[in-house]
């Protein structure tokens, strides 16, 4: 078999998976041709042994070879003819034109693309960290940023999510933490299997069993008392609140974040110089619909202003930090503490959803850096960047909100001090929160 045909056959076999139908037919023909020549060579070998003892054996073999050797025309003079009938005989093989070899198709090299992608991601990460640091340090030296981190013994969620206990305390500038109670209590989940942001708000008047203070198995105190009792025990307010929620409702928090009146207003004004967009809503007051409401103005309280008020109108508007705080704390409409809990959820959802606009990718890191500087929290910076920032950027997918208890789903009772409290079905809410948080 001539070298050019052998090379062609080797090439086709090497690149078999890239061959066209006609090239596969060509390969089969070349294989048959090779097989036929091998068979002829075998016959010649037998003839060589037969005449080995005769003096003219070698010359006879050469003649036999030369006579039996197939003749090939020049490739340029052979015409190619592929018919639908793929049957082939030996004569066809002798006259078959061998197409020119095609250059093998090599996979495109992806190394340069991967290198560019890696460099791009490094730049993005550096910018994210930079914006986070900017948001953190621009307010770090403010008086409202002077927070200490409390001891917190929360556990990581089994499903890999991050649960954060968010506490808003009613501490004024002239008070210590020992004097404060938790005005709002929420459990925030980010980074769960479904990647959704989830918020559960606990009404502060919910009757609970506080570990170490209540009788075992007997709910006798309001939930917001747990923070005050914990603060008086070597500043463990956040952790005792966590223990109380876990004891009564079965969910734990790995981290906490705590903010008071002044720091909340500072956070909002730092993040949103133009204010937070919100649709202010109140239920009826004394059975009557209202267009505006007078609310307590806590940040204006002082020796010469013992009962400050602010008027907030119903409807869409932008609120600065002070107004947003007063709106979230108001509870003198007919829904009482439940109405306040709903407004607190509304405020938190508005903050999360608007923190990423308009710069999307980089406003979020700056926002979280500012929040971290103005709160007492044990959330690590790595968690803030890897889970907090994606949570803000994905907030457009929606935020799931729940309240404990739901509207009207409680019994009106009194706590051990004679104050009005709400008794709930603990088994029911344990099951619901387990389903919601995937614990």
N, C-alpha and C positions, 0 to 999 in steps of 0.2 A: 504494500500500500504506500503510495507516494507520500512524502512528508507533508505537503500542503493539505492533503485530505486528512491525514492523521492529526495535524494541528487543528484543523476545522472540527473534527470529531471530538478531540479533547476539550476544545473551547465550549462546544455545545453541551457536553456532559457537565462541565464545571458550572455552567450558568443555566442548568436545566429549568430551575424555577422561574426564570425570566423569559423562557422561549415562547414564541408564537406557535400556533398550530402547525404552520408550514415548516417551521424550524424543527419541530418535533418529528415530522415526517422525514425531513432530511436526515436527522440523526439516526432514525431507524434504518434508512437506506445505507448509510455509512457503516452501521454496525453489521448489516448483512454482507456488505462488500468485504469488510474486514474478516468476518467469519469464513467467507468463501476463500479468501486468500490464505487464511490459516489452514484451511482444509487442503488446499493445493500444496502448500508447503509441507504438510504432513505426508502427502503422497510422494513428494519429491524426496523426502527423507527415507521413505521405504525403498524407493528406487536406488538411492545412494547405497544403502546396505546391500541391495541385490547385486549390484555390479561392482562392489568394492574390490573383489579379487581380480577383476579384469583390468587390463591396462588402460582401456579407453573409457572407464567409468566416469571420470570427472568431466570429460568432454561431452559425453552423452547427457549427463545431468544438466550441463550448461545449456545444451541445445534444447532439452526438454523444458527448462525454465524459461528460456527465451521465447519458445513457441507458446507456452501456456500463460505467459505474463500478459495481463489485460493491458490494452492500449488506451491511453487517455488523450483526448485532444486538449488544446490550450483552453484555459478557463474562459478566455474572452470569446471563443467561438462556440461555446455551448449555450444553448437556450434553456431557460428554466420554464417548466410547465407543470404547475400544480393543479391536478384535477380534483373534482369532488370525490372520485373513486381513488382511495388511498392504497389499493393493491399494487404491488411492485414486483417486477421480475428482474432477473439478473442483467438482462440487456439494458433495462432502464438505468440500472446502477452505473453501467459503464459510460452512459451518455449524460448522466445527471450533472447539472451545473451546480457548483457549490457557491452559495452566496458569500459575499464578502463578510468578514468578521465585523461584528458591531462592538463598539466600545462598551464594556460592562458598566452598568449603572451602579455607581457607588452611593451609599447613603450619605445624605448631606451632613456635614459636620455640624454638630450642635454646640461645640465647645464655646464658640464666640458668643452665641446667643445666651448660653447659661452664664457666661462671664458678665455680660451686660446686665442680665436680670439680677445677678448677685449684687453687682455694684449699685443698681437702682434701689434694691431693698435695703442695703446698708445706708444709703443716703436718706431714705424714708425713715428708717429707725432712728438715725441721728437727729433728724428734724423733730420727730415725735418726742424724743427725750429732751431736746432743747426747748420745745414749747412747754413741756411739763415743768421743766426747771424754771422757765420764765414765769409761768403762772404761780409757782410755789414761792419764789424768792421776791417777787414784786410786792407781796403782802406779808412776808414772814416777819418783818420788823414792826408791824403794826401792834398796838397794845392788845387788840382783840385776838392776836395770834399766839398769846402766851399761854399755851396749854401743856399740861403734863399727860403722859400716857399712863393709863391705869392698868393694873394687872387684870388679865382676861384669860379665862381658862376654857374657851370654846373649842369645839372639835370640828374637824373637816367633814363636810357632807359625804356620804357614801357614794353618791352618784357623780362626784367630781365637781359639783357646782360650788360656788362661793356664796355663803350666806353672811350678810352683814347686818348687825343690829344697829338701827339708826335711832338716836335719842335726841329729842329737842327738849332742853330743860328750861324752866321758867326763872332761871337765875338772872337777877338784875346786876348792874354794875357795882352796886353797893353791897351785894350779898356774897357769901362764900358758897361753895358747892354743898356744904352741910345744910344750908337753908333751902336748897332747891329741890323741886320734884320734877319728874319727867312729864313734860307737857304733851309730848307726842312720842309714840313708840311704834316703829315699823321694822319689819323684817324684809330686807332687800336680797333677792337672789339674782346673780349674774353668772354667766359661763356654764349654765346647765346643759344637759344633753340636747334640749330643744333650742338652745341659744336665745331664749326669750328673757326679757327683764320682767321679774315678778315682784310685786309689793303686797305685803299683808300688813294692814294697820290694826293695832289693838286699841280699843277704847280704854281710856285711862281709868274709868270708873268700874271696869270689869272686876268682879269679886274673885279673888284667887287665894291660893295657899302660898305663902312666902316661906321658902325653906329656912329653918332656923328661927323663925319668929311666930309662925302660925302653929296651931295644934295640928298634929299629923293627920292628914286626910280631911282637914276641915278648912274650906275657904272662908276667910273672915276679914280680909283686907283688900283695899283697892290696889290695882296693879301699879299705879304710879307711886305708891308708897315704897315699893321695893328699892327704887333708886335712892330715895332719901335715907332709908335705913342702911343701905350699903355704903353711902358716902360717910355716914357717921362711924362706920366700921373700917377705918383706915382707907377711905376713898375706894371702895369696891362697888360703887353704885351701878356701873355698867354691868359688872359680872353678876351681881345679885339679880338684876333685871333679867339677864340671860338665863340664869338658873330658874327663876320663877316662870318664865315663858316655857322653858323646857319641861319643868315639872308639871305644868298645867295643860300644855298644848302639844308636847312631844317633839318640838323642833328646836334645834340648836343653832348657834351662830359661831362661825370661826373667828370673825372680827367684829369690831364695833366702830361707830363714828358718832361723836357727840358734839352738838353745837348749842350755844345759848342765844338769847335774843340779839345781843349786839353783834356777835360773830356771824349770825345768819344774815342780818341786814348788810354787813360788810361784804360777805360772799356775793350776794346778789348784785350789789352796786359795782363790785369789781368785775364780775363776769358780764353783766348786762348794763352798760352805761346808759343805754336808751330804755331800760326797763324790760320786764318780762311780759310777754303777751299772754293775757288770760281772759276768760269769759267769766266775770264775777257773778255768782249766783247765790241767792239766799232763799230759804223756804219762807213760809209765812211767818209773820210776827204778830202774836196774839190773834191768829186766825186771819190776818189781813195780808194781801200781797203788798210788797214794798218795791219802790224804785231806787231807794237808797237807804243806807243803814249807818247809824253812828256806832263806831266800834272803839274799844279802849285803845289808847295810843301809848303803849308801855314805854317806848324809848323816849318819850317826852316827859315821863314822870320825874318829879323832883320836889324839893321843899316848897317851891312857889307854884307848883302845878300838880296837885295831888290827885286830880281826876281828869287827865287829858283825854280828849276825844278826837276822832278823825271820821269824816264822812266818806263812805265808799259807795259809789253808784253801781247799780246792777248793769251788766252788759260787758261787751268786749272793750278792753283797754290795755294800757301798759302800766305796770306797777313797779315802783322802785322797791328797794329792800325793806324799808320801813312799812310801806303800805302793804306789801305782800305778807309780811309778818303779821300785821294786824288782821288782814283778811283770813289768814290761815288759823288764827287763834280764836276768832269770834265764835261764840256758841250760844248767843241769846235769842236765836230764832227758834221756831217751834220744833226743830229737829235736835236741838240741844247739842250734846256731845257727839252724837252720830253725824250731825251736819258738819261739825268742826272736823271730824275725822275724814269725811269725804273731801272737804276743802284742802286739808293737808295732803291727801293723795293727789288731788288735782294740781297743787303747787309743785310737788315733787316731780310729777310726770311732765309738767311744763318745763321745769328746769332741765331735766334729762333730755327731752326732745329738742329743746332750743339751744342746748350747749354746743351742738355740732354745726350750727349755722352761723355765717354763711360759708366759712372756710372749710367746712366739713372735716377733712382729715386732721387739721392742726388746731382748730378751735377747741376740740374735745380734750386733747392733752393739756392745753393751757387751763381749761376750766377745772379739770380734776386736780392739777397742781395747786390752783388757788384754794379749792375746797379743802385739800389736805392740809394746807398751811393754817387754815382758819378753824380747824376742828381738832378735838382730842380724839385720836384714832390710833389703832395698832395695825392698820392695813399697810402691808409692806409696799414700797414703791414698785417692786417687780409685779405684784398683783395688780396694782393700779394700772400699770402700762399694759400688761398682757391680758387682763380681763375687763378692767374698768373702761379703758378707751374703746375697745370693740363694742362694749355694751352701749356706750353713748352713740357710736357711729351706727349701730344697728337698731337704735330706738325707733326708727321709722317703721319697723315691722310691727310695732305695737307694744304696749305695756299692759300686762295682766295685773289687775288690782282687786283686792279682796278686803273685807273688814271683818273683825271679830269683836263682838258678834255682828251678824247682819241686822238690818233694820227690823225692829220689833221682835227679834228672836232671843228674848231674854225675859227674866222675871225681875220686877222691881223689888229690891230687898234693902236691908241696911247692913253696913259693915260693923265691926266691933266697936266703933266710936259713935255709931248712930247716924252716920252719913249715908246718903242715897247711893246705892250700888246696883250693879247688874249681874244677876246670876245666870250662867249659861250652861248648856249641855256639853260638858267637857269631852265626852266620848265622841260626840258628833263632830266637834271641831278638830279633835285629834285626827280623826279619819280623813276629814277634808284637807287639812294641812299636809298630811302625809301624801295624799294624792297630788296635791298642788306642787309641793317641793320635792317629791320623789324620794323622801327619806325612807 
